[in-house]
Amino acid sequence: METTTALFYVFSAILLFAAFRVITARSTVHAALFLVLAFFNAACVWMLLKAEFLAISLVLVYVGAVMVLFLFVVMMLDFNTDALRQGFWKHFPLAGIIGLVIAVEMAVVLLGGFDVAEAPAPTPEQVELGNSKLLGIEMYTNYLYPLQIAAVILLVGIVSAIALTMRKRKDSRYVDPSRQVKVKKADRLRIVSMQPEVQRAAAPADNQTPTGGQA
């Protein structure tokens, strides 16, 4: 138990440090890498709480997919970090106060759910099934409708993002693939028959040599 408590404090301290560096790092790439470190330590904390499914999901989904996408976007777009960081420390105290208020509100709302003493003891059948299967049964039986609503909201968000990016813009140039496929040689190439013409060189003046000197 003492080892578990010590590991919890170690992972939590690294998690808080990495989260702080995410918003204070000068380089955008370094901030994304610190966010990866924060996700890994959060997964370790969940492993200590015996929430293996949530820990593996955090590593696979966020670290394996979302953060890789963030890194590609950051490196391809080449943000001007100096312009983005202007006025950061000026607004940092207000942002810290708002973040603290949000953390306190979440703690007040969720504090009752972390009362392990009042949690019912799992039956031998539940222990045999495991956390992942029990979580799936709970989600798709008692919380099926909220899960479907969340799926519809995510689908609407994906379709909206695609619709916003696929709109026609006047300043963008694009090629219609269907017109490219239907093009013929006669549409791109025209052969013109022209008569050959030979242009004679002009005769030199009488008072000048062909090299341009005086006669």
LINZIZI-V110182 format. One record per residue. RES is the residue in three letters. OMEGA is omega as a letter, one per 30 degrees, with the letter a starting at -180 (NA if undefined). Layout:
res:RES omega:OMEGA
res:RES omega:OMEGA
//
This chain:
res:MET omega:l
res:GLU omega:l
res:THR omega:l
res:THR omega:l
res:THR omega:l
res:ALA omega:l
res:LEU omega:l
res:PHE omega:l
res:TYR omega:l
res:VAL omega:l
res:PHE omega:a
res:SER omega:l
res:ALA omega:l
res:ILE omega:l
res:LEU omega:l
res:LEU omega:l
res:PHE omega:a
res:ALA omega:l
res:ALA omega:l
res:PHE omega:l
res:ARG omega:l
res:VAL omega:a
res:ILE omega:a
res:THR omega:a
res:ALA omega:a
res:ARG omega:a
res:SER omega:l
res:THR omega:l
res:VAL omega:l
res:HIS omega:l
res:ALA omega:l
res:ALA omega:l
res:LEU omega:l
res:PHE omega:l
res:LEU omega:l
res:VAL omega:l
res:LEU omega:l
res:ALA omega:l
res:PHE omega:l
res:PHE omega:a
res:ASN omega:l
res:ALA omega:l
res:ALA omega:l
res:CYS omega:l
res:VAL omega:l
res:TRP omega:l
res:MET omega:l
res:LEU omega:l
res:LEU omega:l
res:LYS omega:l
res:ALA omega:a
res:GLU omega:a
res:PHE omega:l
res:LEU omega:l
res:ALA omega:a
res:ILE omega:l
res:SER omega:l
res:LEU omega:a
res:VAL omega:a
res:LEU omega:a
res:VAL omega:a
res:TYR omega:a
res:VAL omega:a
res:GLY omega:a
res:ALA omega:a
res:VAL omega:a
res:MET omega:l
res:VAL omega:l
res:LEU omega:l
res:PHE omega:a
res:LEU omega:l
res:PHE omega:a
res:VAL omega:a
res:VAL omega:a
res:MET omega:a
res:MET omega:a
res:LEU omega:l
res:ASP omega:a
res:PHE omega:l
res:ASN omega:a
res:THR omega:l
res:ASP omega:l
res:ALA omega:a
res:LEU omega:a
res:ARG omega:l
res:GLN omega:a
res:GLY omega:a
res:PHE omega:a
res:TRP omega:l
res:LYS omega:a
res:HIS omega:a
res:PHE omega:l
res:PRO omega:l
res:LEU omega:l
res:ALA omega:l
res:GLY omega:l
res:ILE omega:l
res:ILE omega:l
res:GLY omega:l
res:LEU omega:l
res:VAL omega:l
res:ILE omega:l
res:ALA omega:l
res:VAL omega:l
res:GLU omega:l
res:MET omega:l
res:ALA omega:l
res:VAL omega:a
res:VAL omega:a
res:LEU omega:a
res:LEU omega:a
res:GLY omega:a
res:GLY omega:a
res:PHE omega:l
res:ASP omega:a
res:VAL omega:a
res:ALA omega:a
res:GLU omega:a
res:ALA omega:l
res:PRO omega:l
res:ALA omega:a
res:PRO omega:l
res:THR omega:l
res:PRO omega:l
res:GLU omega:l
res:GLN omega:l
res:VAL omega:l
res:GLU omega:l
res:LEU omega:a
res:GLY omega:a
res:ASN omega:a
res:SER omega:a
res:LYS omega:l
res:LEU omega:l
res:LEU omega:l
res:GLY omega:l
res:ILE omega:a
res:GLU omega:a
res:MET omega:a
res:TYR omega:l
res:THR omega:a
res:ASN omega:a
res:TYR omega:a
res:LEU omega:a
res:TYR omega:l
res:PRO omega:l
res:LEU omega:l
res:GLN omega:l
res:ILE omega:l
res:ALA omega:l
res:ALA omega:l
res:VAL omega:l
res:ILE omega:l
res:LEU omega:l
res:LEU omega:l
res:VAL omega:l
res:GLY omega:l
res:ILE omega:a
res:VAL omega:l
res:SER omega:l
res:ALA omega:l
res:ILE omega:a
res:ALA omega:l
res:LEU omega:a
res:THR omega:a
res:MET omega:l
res:ARG omega:a
res:LYS omega:l
res:ARG omega:a
res:LYS omega:a
res:ASP omega:a
res:SER omega:l
res:ARG omega:l
res:TYR omega:a
res:VAL omega:l
res:ASP omega:a
res:PRO omega:a
res:SER omega:l
res:ARG omega:l
res:GLN omega:a
res:VAL omega:a
res:LYS omega:a
res:VAL omega:l
res:LYS omega:a
res:LYS omega:a
res:ALA omega:l
res:ASP omega:a
res:ARG omega:a
res:LEU omega:l
res:ARG omega:a
res:ILE omega:a
res:VAL omega:l
res:SER omega:a
res:MET omega:l
res:GLN omega:l
res:PRO omega:l
res:GLU omega:l
res:VAL omega:a
res:GLN omega:a
res:ARG omega:l
res:ALA omega:a
res:ALA omega:l
res:ALA omega:l
res:PRO omega:l
res:ALA omega:a
res:ASP omega:a
res:ASN omega:a
res:GLN omega:l
res:THR omega:l
res:PRO omega:l
res:THR omega:l
res:GLY omega:a
res:GLY omega:l
res:GLN omega:l
res:ALA omega:NA
//
